[in-house]
Amino acid sequence: MSEFPRTNLSIPKGGENCMTVKLNPGESQDSLLRRFRKEVMKARILPEVRRKRWFTPPSELRRLQKQKAIRKARQAQRRRNRQGGL
């Protein structure tokens, strides 16, 4: 009967936030992978990797931040209008 090798999953992430999940005794590979994916989502690694995939010029970042602020202000205004009307 072949046994799975002791596996550790990790993502090197520039040093300080290296994601590592160690296989617990008696744990299946599927369970390890599920736990690893959960940790990666909790650490918000994938959105950061996607964001850093291409260079974004500073002017574009400022434009995106301005759009985000406008959206948040509109949402807050809608919330205030809804609460005030009740």
ABEGO torsion letter per residue (X at the ends): XBBBBBBBBBBBBGGABBBBBBBBBGBBAAAAAAAAAAAAAAAGAAAAAAAAABBBBAAAAAAAAAAAAAAAAAAAAAAAAAAAAX
